[in-house]
Amino acid sequence: MNRFQTLAAACLIGLPVPLAAQEPGNCWQSAVSTILANDTETHTEYATCLAACRADPDCAGWTFRPHSFDAASPGHCQLLGDIYQTEASDRAVCGRIDR
């Protein structure tokens, strides 16, 4: 069953459909509206940054940058309300949520 058929079937029978996330890539995203900027206390790992974006209905995408020289230090999580630019990056990982 393809994605459209799954979505259509779920809508017809009222089942919740999991949000699809774009495969993360080595990139940095810019936004007009930032929901969460440079969180270094709560969402310090890639997994918690992604989970926070999935849980927020206003989140369109995320960017996560690990600490540049100390793997034991927290990374930076940004949750974005919209995305207007995506750039290649060798230091950050980003992705989009398909809503």
N, CA, C and O atoms as a CHARMM CRD file, in Angstrom:
* protein
*
  396
    1    1 MET  N      0.85600  -1.16300   0.00000 PROA 1      0.00000
    2    1 MET  CA     0.00000   0.00000   0.00000 PROA 1      0.00000
    3    1 MET  C      0.90800   1.23400   0.00000 PROA 1      0.00000
    4    1 MET  O      1.80200   1.35400   0.83700 PROA 1      0.00000
    5    2 ASN  N      0.67200   2.13900  -0.93700 PROA 2      0.00000
    6    2 ASN  CA     1.52100   3.33200  -0.97100 PROA 2      0.00000
    7    2 ASN  C      1.07000   4.34800   0.07500 PROA 2      0.00000
    8    2 ASN  O      0.03700   4.17000   0.72200 PROA 2      0.00000
    9    3 ARG  N      1.84200   5.39700   0.23200 PROA 3      0.00000
   10    3 ARG  CA     1.59300   6.38800   1.29000 PROA 3      0.00000
   11    3 ARG  C      0.22800   7.04300   1.15100 PROA 3      0.00000
   12    3 ARG  O     -0.46600   7.24200   2.14800 PROA 3      0.00000
   13    4 PHE  N     -0.17000   7.38400  -0.08100 PROA 4      0.00000
   14    4 PHE  CA    -1.46700   8.01300  -0.29200 PROA 4      0.00000
   15    4 PHE  C     -2.59500   7.06900   0.10600 PROA 4      0.00000
   16    4 PHE  O     -3.55600   7.48600   0.75300 PROA 4      0.00000
   17    5 GLN  N     -2.48300   5.81400  -0.27400 PROA 5      0.00000
   18    5 GLN  CA    -3.52300   4.84900   0.07500 PROA 5      0.00000
   19    5 GLN  C     -3.61200   4.66400   1.58500 PROA 5      0.00000
   20    5 GLN  O     -4.70600   4.53700   2.13500 PROA 5      0.00000
   21    6 THR  N     -2.45800   4.64700   2.25600 PROA 6      0.00000
   22    6 THR  CA    -2.44600   4.51600   3.71000 PROA 6      0.00000
   23    6 THR  C     -3.13200   5.71100   4.35400 PROA 6      0.00000
   24    6 THR  O     -3.94400   5.54400   5.26400 PROA 6      0.00000
   25    7 LEU  N     -2.81200   6.91900   3.89000 PROA 7      0.00000
   26    7 LEU  CA    -3.42100   8.13500   4.42200 PROA 7      0.00000
   27    7 LEU  C     -4.92400   8.13200   4.17200 PROA 7      0.00000
   28    7 LEU  O     -5.70500   8.44800   5.06900 PROA 7      0.00000
   29    8 ALA  N     -5.32800   7.77900   2.96200 PROA 8      0.00000
   30    8 ALA  CA    -6.75600   7.75800   2.63200 PROA 8      0.00000
   31    8 ALA  C     -7.49900   6.73400   3.49800 PROA 8      0.00000
   32    8 ALA  O     -8.58800   7.01400   4.00000 PROA 8      0.00000
   33    9 ALA  N     -6.91300   5.55800   3.66700 PROA 9      0.00000
   34    9 ALA  CA    -7.54600   4.52900   4.48900 PROA 9      0.00000
   35    9 ALA  C     -7.64900   4.97900   5.94200 PROA 9      0.00000
   36    9 ALA  O     -8.67700   4.76500   6.58400 PROA 9      0.00000
   37   10 ALA  N     -6.60400   5.59200   6.46000 PROA 10     0.00000
   38   10 ALA  CA    -6.61900   6.05300   7.84800 PROA 10     0.00000
   39   10 ALA  C     -7.66400   7.13800   8.05400 PROA 10     0.00000
   40   10 ALA  O     -8.32800   7.17500   9.08900 PROA 10     0.00000
   41   11 CYS  N     -7.81300   8.02300   7.06900 PROA 11     0.00000
   42   11 CYS  CA    -8.82100   9.08300   7.18600 PROA 11     0.00000
   43   11 CYS  C    -10.22800   8.49500   7.18200 PROA 11     0.00000
   44   11 CYS  O    -11.10400   8.94700   7.91900 PROA 11     0.00000
   45   12 LEU  N    -10.43200   7.49000   6.35200 PROA 12     0.00000
   46   12 LEU  CA   -11.75900   6.88200   6.25700 PROA 12     0.00000
   47   12 LEU  C    -12.15100   6.15400   7.53100 PROA 12     0.00000
   48   12 LEU  O    -13.31900   6.17800   7.92000 PROA 12     0.00000
   49   13 ILE  N    -11.19600   5.50800   8.18600 PROA 13     0.00000
   50   13 ILE  CA   -11.54800   4.75600   9.38700 PROA 13     0.00000
   51   13 ILE  C    -11.16300   5.49100  10.66900 PROA 13     0.00000
   52   13 ILE  O    -11.38700   4.97700  11.76500 PROA 13     0.00000
   53   14 GLY  N    -10.58400   6.68700  10.54500 PROA 14     0.00000
   54   14 GLY  CA   -10.31000   7.52300  11.70100 PROA 14     0.00000
   55   14 GLY  C     -9.08800   7.14900  12.51500 PROA 14     0.00000
   56   14 GLY  O     -8.99500   7.52000  13.68500 PROA 14     0.00000
   57   15 LEU  N     -8.14600   6.42300  11.92800 PROA 15     0.00000
   58   15 LEU  CA    -6.93400   6.07200  12.66400 PROA 15     0.00000
   59   15 LEU  C     -5.91500   7.20000  12.56400 PROA 15     0.00000
   60   15 LEU  O     -5.83800   7.88300  11.54300 PROA 15     0.00000
   61   16 PRO  N     -5.13200   7.39400  13.62100 PROA 16     0.00000
   62   16 PRO  CA    -4.08100   8.39900  13.53200 PROA 16     0.00000
   63   16 PRO  C     -2.99500   7.94000  12.57000 PROA 16     0.00000
   64   16 PRO  O     -2.65000   6.75900  12.52900 PROA 16     0.00000
   65   17 VAL  N     -2.46600   8.86700  11.80700 PROA 17     0.00000
   66   17 VAL  CA    -1.40600   8.57700  10.85100 PROA 17     0.00000
   67   17 VAL  C     -0.11700   9.17700  11.38500 PROA 17     0.00000
   68   17 VAL  O     -0.09600  10.35600  11.73900 PROA 17     0.00000
   69   18 PRO  N      0.96100   8.40100  11.45500 PROA 18     0.00000
   70   18 PRO  CA     2.20200   8.97300  11.94500 PROA 18     0.00000
   71   18 PRO  C      2.71800  10.04700  10.99100 PROA 18     0.00000
   72   18 PRO  O      2.56800   9.93700   9.77400 PROA 18     0.00000
   73   19 LEU  N      3.32700  11.08500  11.56100 PROA 19     0.00000
   74   19 LEU  CA     3.90100  12.13900  10.73500 PROA 19     0.00000
   75   19 LEU  C      5.13600  11.61500  10.05000 PROA 19     0.00000
   76   19 LEU  O      5.96700  10.94700  10.66400 PROA 19     0.00000
   77   20 ALA  N      5.25400  11.91900   8.78500 PROA 20     0.00000
   78   20 ALA  CA     6.43600  11.49900   8.04700 PROA 20     0.00000
   79   20 ALA  C      7.50700  12.56600   8.20000 PROA 20     0.00000
   80   20 ALA  O      7.22000  13.76200   8.15300 PROA 20     0.00000
   81   21 ALA  N      8.70500  12.13800   8.37900 PROA 21     0.00000
   82   21 ALA  CA     9.82300  13.06400   8.48000 PROA 21     0.00000
   83   21 ALA  C     10.74500  12.83100   7.29600 PROA 21     0.00000
   84   21 ALA  O     11.00600  11.69200   6.91000 PROA 21     0.00000
   85   22 GLN  N     11.22600  13.90400   6.73600 PROA 22     0.00000
   86   22 GLN  CA    12.20500  13.80700   5.67400 PROA 22     0.00000
   87   22 GLN  C     13.46300  13.16500   6.25400 PROA 22     0.00000
   88   22 GLN  O     13.81800  13.41600   7.40600 PROA 22     0.00000
   89   23 GLU  N     14.12400  12.35100   5.46800 PROA 23     0.00000
   90   23 GLU  CA    15.38000  11.77800   5.92800 PROA 23     0.00000
   91   23 GLU  C     16.34700  12.91700   6.22800 PROA 23     0.00000
   92   23 GLU  O     16.53000  13.81400   5.40400 PROA 23     0.00000
   93   24 PRO  N     16.96300  12.88200   7.40100 PROA 24     0.00000
   94   24 PRO  CA    17.87700  13.97100   7.74600 PROA 24     0.00000
   95   24 PRO  C     19.09300  13.97400   6.83800 PROA 24     0.00000
   96   24 PRO  O     19.52900  12.93400   6.34400 PROA 24     0.00000
   97   25 GLY  N     19.61600  15.14200   6.63700 PROA 25     0.00000
   98   25 GLY  CA    20.80400  15.29000   5.81800 PROA 25     0.00000
   99   25 GLY  C     21.76100  16.27300   6.45900 PROA 25     0.00000
  100   25 GLY  O     21.41200  16.94100   7.43200 PROA 25     0.00000
  101   26 ASN  N     22.94200  16.36400   5.93200 PROA 26     0.00000
  102   26 ASN  CA    23.91600  17.32600   6.43600 PROA 26     0.00000
  103   26 ASN  C     23.58100  18.69000   5.85200 PROA 26     0.00000
  104   26 ASN  O     23.99900  19.03900   4.74800 PROA 26     0.00000
  105   27 CYS  N     22.81800  19.44300   6.62100 PROA 27     0.00000
  106   27 CYS  CA    22.36200  20.74100   6.14300 PROA 27     0.00000
  107   27 CYS  C     22.03200  21.64600   7.31900 PROA 27     0.00000
  108   27 CYS  O     21.97600  21.20800   8.46800 PROA 27     0.00000
  109   28 TRP  N     21.82000  22.90200   7.01000 PROA 28     0.00000
  110   28 TRP  CA    21.40400  23.92200   7.96900 PROA 28     0.00000
  111   28 TRP  C     20.22100  24.63800   7.34400 PROA 28     0.00000
  112   28 TRP  O     20.27400  25.02100   6.17500 PROA 28     0.00000
  113   29 GLN  N     19.14800  24.82300   8.11400 PROA 29     0.00000
  114   29 GLN  CA    17.95400  25.47600   7.59500 PROA 29     0.00000
  115   29 GLN  C     17.75100  26.82200   8.26800 PROA 29     0.00000
  116   29 GLN  O     18.07300  27.00400   9.44200 PROA 29     0.00000
  117   30 SER  N     17.21500  27.75000   7.51100 PROA 30     0.00000
  118   30 SER  CA    16.85900  29.07200   8.03100 PROA 30     0.00000
  119   30 SER  C     15.35400  29.22200   7.95800 PROA 30     0.00000
  120   30 SER  O     14.70500  28.65400   7.08000 PROA 30     0.00000
  121   31 ALA  N     14.80200  29.99300   8.88900 PROA 31     0.00000
  122   31 ALA  CA    13.34900  30.17000   8.94600 PROA 31     0.00000
  123   31 ALA  C     13.00300  31.60700   9.28300 PROA 31     0.00000
  124   31 ALA  O     13.82000  32.34600   9.83200 PROA 31     0.00000
  125   32 VAL  N     11.78200  31.99200   8.94700 PROA 32     0.00000
  126   32 VAL  CA    11.25400  33.29500   9.35600 PROA 32     0.00000
  127   32 VAL  C     10.77700  33.19600  10.79700 PROA 32     0.00000
  128   32 VAL  O     11.00600  34.10500  11.59500 PROA 32     0.00000
  129   33 SER  N     10.11200  32.09100  11.13300 PROA 33     0.00000
  130   33 SER  CA     9.61700  31.91200  12.49800 PROA 33     0.00000
  131   33 SER  C     10.31300  30.72600  13.14700 PROA 33     0.00000
  132   33 SER  O     10.19500  29.59000  12.68900 PROA 33     0.00000
  133   34 THR  N     11.03100  31.00700  14.20700 PROA 34     0.00000
  134   34 THR  CA    11.72700  29.96900  14.95700 PROA 34     0.00000
  135   34 THR  C     10.93700  29.66700  16.21600 PROA 34     0.00000
  136   34 THR  O     10.65100  30.57200  17.00100 PROA 34     0.00000
  137   35 ILE  N     10.58500  28.41500  16.41800 PROA 35     0.00000
  138   35 ILE  CA     9.81800  28.00100  17.58700 PROA 35     0.00000
  139   35 ILE  C     10.73700  27.85800  18.79000 PROA 35     0.00000
  140   35 ILE  O     10.38000  28.24100  19.90400 PROA 35     0.00000
  141   36 LEU  N     11.90300  27.31400  18.56300 PROA 36     0.00000
  142   36 LEU  CA    12.88500  27.09600  19.61600 PROA 36     0.00000
  143   36 LEU  C     14.25300  27.34700  19.01100 PROA 36     0.00000
  144   36 LEU  O     14.61300  26.73500  18.00600 PROA 36     0.00000
  145   37 ALA  N     15.01300  28.24100  19.61500 PROA 37     0.00000
  146   37 ALA  CA    16.32300  28.58200  19.07300 PROA 37     0.00000
  147   37 ALA  C     17.43400  28.19400  20.03200 PROA 37     0.00000
  148   37 ALA  O     17.41000  28.54900  21.21000 PROA 37     0.00000
  149   38 ASN  N     18.39400  27.47300  19.51900 PROA 38     0.00000
  150   38 ASN  CA    19.61800  27.13800  20.25200 PROA 38     0.00000
  151   38 ASN  C     19.37100  26.57100  21.63900 PROA 38     0.00000
  152   38 ASN  O     19.95100  27.03900  22.61900 PROA 38     0.00000
  153   39 ASP  N     18.51800  25.57200  21.72500 PROA 39     0.00000
  154   39 ASP  CA    18.26600  24.89500  22.99500 PROA 39     0.00000
  155   39 ASP  C     19.46600  24.00600  23.31700 PROA 39     0.00000
  156   39 ASP  O     19.76300  23.06900  22.57700 PROA 39     0.00000
  157   40 THR  N     20.14400  24.29800  24.40500 PROA 40     0.00000
  158   40 THR  CA    21.29200  23.48500  24.82000 PROA 40     0.00000
  159   40 THR  C     21.02500  22.81900  26.16800 PROA 40     0.00000
  160   40 THR  O     21.94200  22.27200  26.78100 PROA 40     0.00000
  161   41 GLU  N     19.76600  22.86200  26.63600 PROA 41     0.00000
  162   41 GLU  CA    19.45600  22.28400  27.93500 PROA 41     0.00000
  163   41 GLU  C     18.47000  21.11900  27.85100 PROA 41     0.00000
  164   41 GLU  O     18.66300  20.10900  28.52800 PROA 41     0.00000
  165   42 THR  N     17.43100  21.23400  27.04500 PROA 42     0.00000
  166   42 THR  CA    16.38900  20.21400  26.99500 PROA 42     0.00000
  167   42 THR  C     16.61400  19.21700  25.86200 PROA 42     0.00000
  168   42 THR  O     16.61000  18.00800  26.09300 PROA 42     0.00000
  169   43 HSD  N     16.80500  19.70200  24.66600 PROA 43     0.00000
  170   43 HSD  CA    16.93000  18.85400  23.47700 PROA 43     0.00000
  171   43 HSD  C     18.38900  18.86500  23.02900 PROA 43     0.00000
  172   43 HSD  O     18.74900  19.50900  22.04400 PROA 43     0.00000
  173   44 THR  N     19.20600  18.14700  23.76500 PROA 44     0.00000
  174   44 THR  CA    20.65000  18.20100  23.55000 PROA 44     0.00000
  175   44 THR  C     21.16600  17.08500  22.64400 PROA 44     0.00000
  176   44 THR  O     22.35900  17.02800  22.34600 PROA 44     0.00000
  177   45 GLU  N     20.28900  16.21400  22.21400 PROA 45     0.00000
  178   45 GLU  CA    20.65200  15.11300  21.32000 PROA 45     0.00000
  179   45 GLU  C     19.77400  15.19300  20.07900 PROA 45     0.00000
  180   45 GLU  O     18.68800  15.77100  20.11100 PROA 45     0.00000
  181   46 TYR  N     20.24700  14.61400  19.00000 PROA 46     0.00000
  182   46 TYR  CA    19.48400  14.60100  17.75300 PROA 46     0.00000
  183   46 TYR  C     18.08500  14.01000  17.95900 PROA 46     0.00000
  184   46 TYR  O     17.09700  14.57300  17.48900 PROA 46     0.00000
  185   47 ALA  N     18.00300  12.88500  18.65500 PROA 47     0.00000
  186   47 ALA  CA    16.71900  12.19300  18.83800 PROA 47     0.00000
  187   47 ALA  C     15.70000  13.05500  19.58200 PROA 47     0.00000
  188   47 ALA  O     14.52300  13.05200  19.22100 PROA 47     0.00000
  189   48 THR  N     16.12400  13.79400  20.61200 PROA 48     0.00000
  190   48 THR  CA    15.17200  14.62400  21.35100 PROA 48     0.00000
  191   48 THR  C     14.78000  15.85400  20.54800 PROA 48     0.00000
  192   48 THR  O     13.65900  16.34800  20.67400 PROA 48     0.00000
  193   49 CYS  N     15.68600  16.34700  19.73200 PROA 49     0.00000
  194   49 CYS  CA    15.36600  17.49000  18.86000 PROA 49     0.00000
  195   49 CYS  C     14.30200  17.07600  17.83800 PROA 49     0.00000
  196   49 CYS  O     13.31600  17.78600  17.64400 PROA 49     0.00000
  197   50 LEU  N     14.50200  15.94400  17.19500 PROA 50     0.00000
  198   50 LEU  CA    13.53100  15.43800  16.22200 PROA 50     0.00000
  199   50 LEU  C     12.19000  15.14800  16.88900 PROA 50     0.00000
  200   50 LEU  O     11.14300  15.49300  16.34300 PROA 50     0.00000
  201   51 ALA  N     12.21000  14.52000  18.06100 PROA 51     0.00000
  202   51 ALA  CA    10.96900  14.20500  18.77400 PROA 51     0.00000
  203   51 ALA  C     10.20900  15.47300  19.15000 PROA 51     0.00000
  204   51 ALA  O      8.98000  15.50100  19.08400 PROA 51     0.00000
  205   52 ALA  N     10.92700  16.51600  19.54200 PROA 52     0.00000
  206   52 ALA  CA    10.27700  17.78000  19.88800 PROA 52     0.00000
  207   52 ALA  C      9.59000  18.39100  18.67500 PROA 52     0.00000
  208   52 ALA  O      8.49700  18.94400  18.79500 PROA 52     0.00000
  209   53 CYS  N     10.21200  18.29900  17.52500 PROA 53     0.00000
  210   53 CYS  CA     9.59600  18.83400  16.30400 PROA 53     0.00000
  211   53 CYS  C      8.35700  18.02200  15.93100 PROA 53     0.00000
  212   53 CYS  O      7.32700  18.59100  15.57100 PROA 53     0.00000
  213   54 ARG  N      8.45200  16.71600  16.01400 PROA 54     0.00000
  214   54 ARG  CA     7.29100  15.86800  15.70100 PROA 54     0.00000
  215   54 ARG  C      6.12600  16.14700  16.63600 PROA 54     0.00000
  216   54 ARG  O      4.96900  16.06800  16.22300 PROA 54     0.00000
  217   55 ALA  N      6.41800  16.47200  17.89600 PROA 55     0.00000
  218   55 ALA  CA     5.36200  16.69700  18.89400 PROA 55     0.00000
  219   55 ALA  C      4.71900  18.07000  18.78300 PROA 55     0.00000
  220   55 ALA  O      3.61400  18.26700  19.28900 PROA 55     0.00000
  221   56 ASP  N      5.37100  19.01400  18.14200 PROA 56     0.00000
  222   56 ASP  CA     4.84300  20.37800  18.03600 PROA 56     0.00000
  223   56 ASP  C      4.11300  20.54100  16.70700 PROA 56     0.00000
  224   56 ASP  O      4.74100  20.44200  15.65300 PROA 56     0.00000
  225   57 PRO  N      2.81300  20.78700  16.73000 PROA 57     0.00000
  226   57 PRO  CA     2.05800  20.88700  15.47100 PROA 57     0.00000
  227   57 PRO  C      2.48100  22.06300  14.59000 PROA 57     0.00000
  228   57 PRO  O      2.16000  22.08500  13.40200 PROA 57     0.00000
  229   58 ASP  N      3.19300  23.03500  15.14900 PROA 58     0.00000
  230   58 ASP  CA     3.63900  24.18300  14.36600 PROA 58     0.00000
  231   58 ASP  C      5.03500  23.99800  13.78300 PROA 58     0.00000
  232   58 ASP  O      5.50900  24.85900  13.04200 PROA 58     0.00000
  233   59 CYS  N      5.69700  22.89800  14.10200 PROA 59     0.00000
  234   59 CYS  CA     7.07100  22.68700  13.65700 PROA 59     0.00000
  235   59 CYS  C      7.09500  22.12600  12.23800 PROA 59     0.00000
  236   59 CYS  O      6.50500  21.08200  11.96100 PROA 59     0.00000
  237   60 ALA  N      7.78100  22.82800  11.34900 PROA 60     0.00000
  238   60 ALA  CA     7.92100  22.38500   9.96200 PROA 60     0.00000
  239   60 ALA  C      9.24800  21.67400   9.72600 PROA 60     0.00000
  240   60 ALA  O      9.38100  20.90400   8.77500 PROA 60     0.00000
  241   61 GLY  N     10.22800  21.92800  10.58800 PROA 61     0.00000
  242   61 GLY  CA    11.53200  21.30300  10.41700 PROA 61     0.00000
  243   61 GLY  C     12.43300  21.59800  11.59200 PROA 61     0.00000
  244   61 GLY  O     12.06900  22.35800  12.49000 PROA 61     0.00000
  245   62 TRP  N     13.60200  21.00000  11.58800 PROA 62     0.00000
  246   62 TRP  CA    14.54200  21.15400  12.68900 PROA 62     0.00000
  247   62 TRP  C     15.96000  21.19600  12.13300 PROA 62     0.00000
  248   62 TRP  O     16.23300  20.72500  11.02800 PROA 62     0.00000
  249   63 THR  N     16.83900  21.76600  12.91900 PROA 63     0.00000
  250   63 THR  CA    18.26800  21.72300  12.65800 PROA 63     0.00000
  251   63 THR  C     18.94400  21.35100  13.96700 PROA 63     0.00000
  252   63 THR  O     18.65500  21.93900  15.00900 PROA 63     0.00000
  253   64 PHE  N     19.83600  20.38300  13.91600 PROA 64     0.00000
  254   64 PHE  CA    20.58100  19.98700  15.10300 PROA 64     0.00000
  255   64 PHE  C     22.06900  20.05400  14.78600 PROA 64     0.00000
  256   64 PHE  O     22.52900  19.49700  13.78900 PROA 64     0.00000
  257   65 ARG  N     22.80600  20.73400  15.63700 PROA 65     0.00000
  258   65 ARG  CA    24.25300  20.84000  15.47500 PROA 65     0.00000
  259   65 ARG  C     24.93400  20.30700  16.72600 PROA 65     0.00000
  260   65 ARG  O     24.80700  20.89900  17.79800 PROA 65     0.00000
  261   66 PRO  N     25.65800  19.19200  16.60500 PROA 66     0.00000
  262   66 PRO  CA    26.40000  18.69900  17.76600 PROA 66     0.00000
  263   66 PRO  C     27.47300  19.70100  18.17600 PROA 66     0.00000
  264   66 PRO  O     27.86800  20.55800  17.38500 PROA 66     0.00000
  265   67 HSD  N     27.93400  19.58800  19.39600 PROA 67     0.00000
  266   67 HSD  CA    29.01000  20.46700  19.85600 PROA 67     0.00000
  267   67 HSD  C     30.20800  20.26400  18.93700 PROA 67     0.00000
  268   67 HSD  O     30.52000  19.13300  18.56500 PROA 67     0.00000
  269   68 SER  N     30.87100  21.33700  18.57200 PROA 68     0.00000
  270   68 SER  CA    31.90400  21.26100  17.54300 PROA 68     0.00000
  271   68 SER  C     33.18200  20.54300  17.95500 PROA 68     0.00000
  272   68 SER  O     33.85000  19.96000  17.10000 PROA 68     0.00000
  273   69 PHE  N     33.54400  20.56400  19.22700 PROA 69     0.00000
  274   69 PHE  CA    34.81200  19.93300  19.58300 PROA 69     0.00000
  275   69 PHE  C     34.73600  19.04100  20.81300 PROA 69     0.00000
  276   69 PHE  O     35.72900  18.39400  21.14500 PROA 69     0.00000
  277   70 ASP  N     33.61000  18.97700  21.49900 PROA 70     0.00000
  278   70 ASP  CA    33.48600  18.15400  22.69200 PROA 70     0.00000
  279   70 ASP  C     32.21300  17.32200  22.60000 PROA 70     0.00000
  280   70 ASP  O     31.11300  17.82600  22.83000 PROA 70     0.00000
  281   71 ALA  N     32.36700  16.05800  22.26500 PROA 71     0.00000
  282   71 ALA  CA    31.20100  15.18600  22.07800 PROA 71     0.00000
  283   71 ALA  C     30.38700  15.00800  23.35800 PROA 71     0.00000
  284   71 ALA  O     29.21500  14.63800  23.28900 PROA 71     0.00000
  285   72 ALA  N     30.97600  15.26200  24.51100 PROA 72     0.00000
  286   72 ALA  CA    30.25800  15.13500  25.78000 PROA 72     0.00000
  287   72 ALA  C     29.39800  16.36300  26.07500 PROA 72     0.00000
  288   72 ALA  O     28.53000  16.31000  26.94600 PROA 72     0.00000
  289   73 SER  N     29.62400  17.45300  25.37200 PROA 73     0.00000
  290   73 SER  CA    28.84300  18.68000  25.58100 PROA 73     0.00000
  291   73 SER  C     27.55800  18.62900  24.76500 PROA 73     0.00000
  292   73 SER  O     27.48800  17.94000  23.74800 PROA 73     0.00000
  293   74 PRO  N     26.53600  19.36600  25.21700 PROA 74     0.00000
  294   74 PRO  CA    25.25200  19.32600  24.50600 PROA 74     0.00000
  295   74 PRO  C     25.32600  19.96100  23.12400 PROA 74     0.00000
  296   74 PRO  O     26.13200  20.85600  22.86800 PROA 74     0.00000
  297   75 GLY  N     24.47200  19.47600  22.25400 PROA 75     0.00000
  298   75 GLY  CA    24.34800  20.07400  20.93600 PROA 75     0.00000
  299   75 GLY  C     23.32100  21.19100  20.95900 PROA 75     0.00000
  300   75 GLY  O     22.76500  21.50700  22.01100 PROA 75     0.00000
  301   76 HSD  N     23.06600  21.79400  19.79800 PROA 76     0.00000
  302   76 HSD  CA    22.10600  22.88900  19.66100 PROA 76     0.00000
  303   76 HSD  C     20.94200  22.42500  18.79900 PROA 76     0.00000
  304   76 HSD  O     21.13400  21.91400  17.69600 PROA 76     0.00000
  305   77 CYS  N     19.73900  22.60800  19.31400 PROA 77     0.00000
  306   77 CYS  CA    18.52100  22.22500  18.60400 PROA 77     0.00000
  307   77 CYS  C     17.74500  23.48800  18.24000 PROA 77     0.00000
  308   77 CYS  O     17.54600  24.36600  19.08000 PROA 77     0.00000
  309   78 GLN  N     17.31000  23.57300  16.98400 PROA 78     0.00000
  310   78 GLN  CA    16.41700  24.64600  16.55400 PROA 78     0.00000
  311   78 GLN  C     15.18000  24.01100  15.93600 PROA 78     0.00000
  312   78 GLN  O     15.27700  23.14600  15.06500 PROA 78     0.00000
  313   79 LEU  N     14.01400  24.45400  16.39900 PROA 79     0.00000
  314   79 LEU  CA    12.75000  24.03300  15.81200 PROA 79     0.00000
  315   79 LEU  C     12.22700  25.19500  14.98900 PROA 79     0.00000
  316   79 LEU  O     12.19100  26.33200  15.45800 PROA 79     0.00000
  317   80 LEU  N     11.82500  24.90700  13.77000 PROA 80     0.00000
  318   80 LEU  CA    11.47000  25.95200  12.81400 PROA 80     0.00000
  319   80 LEU  C      9.99400  25.88400  12.43100 PROA 80     0.00000
  320   80 LEU  O      9.46400  24.81200  12.13700 PROA 80     0.00000
  321   81 GLY  N      9.34400  27.04100  12.44100 PROA 81     0.00000
  322   81 GLY  CA     7.94300  27.11800  12.06200 PROA 81     0.00000
  323   81 GLY  C      7.73600  27.11300  10.56200 PROA 81     0.00000
  324   81 GLY  O      6.66200  26.75900  10.07600 PROA 81     0.00000
  325   82 ASP  N      8.75000  27.50000   9.84200 PROA 82     0.00000
  326   82 ASP  CA     8.72800  27.47500   8.38400 PROA 82     0.00000
  327   82 ASP  C     10.17800  27.37100   7.92600 PROA 82     0.00000
  328   82 ASP  O     11.10200  27.58600   8.71100 PROA 82     0.00000
  329   83 ILE  N     10.36600  27.04900   6.68000 PROA 83     0.00000
  330   83 ILE  CA    11.72200  26.92100   6.16100 PROA 83     0.00000
  331   83 ILE  C     11.79300  27.68300   4.85000 PROA 83     0.00000
  332   83 ILE  O     11.03600  27.40000   3.92200 PROA 83     0.00000
  333   84 TYR  N     12.69600  28.64500   4.77000 PROA 84     0.00000
  334   84 TYR  CA    12.83500  29.35900   3.51300 PROA 84     0.00000
  335   84 TYR  C     14.16700  29.10700   2.84100 PROA 84     0.00000
  336   84 TYR  O     14.33400  29.45600   1.67200 PROA 84     0.00000
  337   85 GLN  N     15.12200  28.51200   3.53900 PROA 85     0.00000
  338   85 GLN  CA    16.41400  28.25400   2.92100 PROA 85     0.00000
  339   85 GLN  C     17.06300  27.04200   3.58500 PROA 85     0.00000
  340   85 GLN  O     17.03400  26.89400   4.80700 PROA 85     0.00000
  341   86 THR  N     17.64300  26.19000   2.76400 PROA 86     0.00000
  342   86 THR  CA    18.40100  25.04400   3.25200 PROA 86     0.00000
  343   86 THR  C     19.76500  25.08900   2.59600 PROA 86     0.00000
  344   86 THR  O     19.87800  25.20000   1.37600 PROA 86     0.00000
  345   87 GLU  N     20.80100  25.00400   3.41700 PROA 87     0.00000
  346   87 GLU  CA    22.16800  25.05000   2.92100 PROA 87     0.00000
  347   87 GLU  C     22.90400  23.78900   3.34400 PROA 87     0.00000
  348   87 GLU  O     22.62000  23.22400   4.40000 PROA 87     0.00000
  349   88 ALA  N     23.83800  23.35500   2.53300 PROA 88     0.00000
  350   88 ALA  CA    24.68400  22.21400   2.89800 PROA 88     0.00000
  351   88 ALA  C     25.54300  22.60600   4.09700 PROA 88     0.00000
  352   88 ALA  O     25.96200  23.75600   4.22400 PROA 88     0.00000
  353   89 SER  N     25.79900  21.64000   4.96900 PROA 89     0.00000
  354   89 SER  CA    26.61700  21.89400   6.15900 PROA 89     0.00000
  355   89 SER  C     27.38100  20.63700   6.51300 PROA 89     0.00000
  356   89 SER  O     26.85100  19.53100   6.40500 PROA 89     0.00000
  357   90 ASP  N     28.61200  20.79900   6.93200 PROA 90     0.00000
  358   90 ASP  CA    29.36700  19.64400   7.40400 PROA 90     0.00000
  359   90 ASP  C     29.31400  19.52300   8.92000 PROA 90     0.00000
  360   90 ASP  O     29.91100  18.61100   9.49000 PROA 90     0.00000
  361   91 ARG  N     28.59400  20.44700   9.58500 PROA 91     0.00000
  362   91 ARG  CA    28.51100  20.43900  11.04800 PROA 91     0.00000
  363   91 ARG  C     27.11400  20.18600  11.58900 PROA 91     0.00000
  364   91 ARG  O     26.97100  19.86500  12.76900 PROA 91     0.00000
  365   92 ALA  N     26.08000  20.32100  10.77000 PROA 92     0.00000
  366   92 ALA  CA    24.70600  20.22700  11.27100 PROA 92     0.00000
  367   92 ALA  C     23.91600  19.17700  10.50400 PROA 92     0.00000
  368   92 ALA  O     24.28500  18.78400   9.39700 PROA 92     0.00000
  369   93 VAL  N     22.82200  18.73300  11.11400 PROA 93     0.00000
  370   93 VAL  CA    21.87800  17.79700  10.50700 PROA 93     0.00000
  371   93 VAL  C     20.51900  18.47000  10.54800 PROA 93     0.00000
  372   93 VAL  O     20.16000  19.07500  11.55800 PROA 93     0.00000
  373   94 CYS  N     19.76200  18.37400   9.47000 PROA 94     0.00000
  374   94 CYS  CA    18.44200  19.00300   9.48300 PROA 94     0.00000
  375   94 CYS  C     17.45000  18.13100   8.72400 PROA 94     0.00000
  376   94 CYS  O     17.83100  17.19300   8.02400 PROA 94     0.00000
  377   95 GLY  N     16.18200  18.45600   8.87600 PROA 95     0.00000
  378   95 GLY  CA    15.13300  17.73200   8.17300 PROA 95     0.00000
  379   95 GLY  C     13.81800  18.48400   8.26000 PROA 95     0.00000
  380   95 GLY  O     13.71100  19.49900   8.94800 PROA 95     0.00000
  381   96 ARG  N     12.83200  17.98000   7.56000 PROA 96     0.00000
  382   96 ARG  CA    11.49000  18.58200   7.52700 PROA 96     0.00000
  383   96 ARG  C     10.45900  17.55800   7.97200 PROA 96     0.00000
  384   96 ARG  O     10.65500  16.35100   7.83700 PROA 96     0.00000
  385   97 ILE  N      9.37100  18.06300   8.49800 PROA 97     0.00000
  386   97 ILE  CA     8.22600  17.23200   8.85300 PROA 97     0.00000
  387   97 ILE  C      7.15600  17.46300   7.79800 PROA 97     0.00000
  388   97 ILE  O      6.77600  18.60400   7.53400 PROA 97     0.00000
  389   98 ASP  N      6.67300  16.38800   7.19600 PROA 98     0.00000
  390   98 ASP  CA     5.57900  16.49900   6.21800 PROA 98     0.00000
  391   98 ASP  C      4.26800  16.48600   6.97400 PROA 98     0.00000
  392   98 ASP  O      3.92400  15.48700   7.60500 PROA 98     0.00000
  393   99 ARG  N      3.54600  17.56500   6.91800 PROA 99     0.00000
  394   99 ARG  CA     2.26100  17.66000   7.61100 PROA 99     0.00000
  395   99 ARG  C      1.15000  17.76800   6.60300 PROA 99     0.00000
  396   99 ARG  O     -0.01900  17.85800   6.97900 PROA 99     0.00000
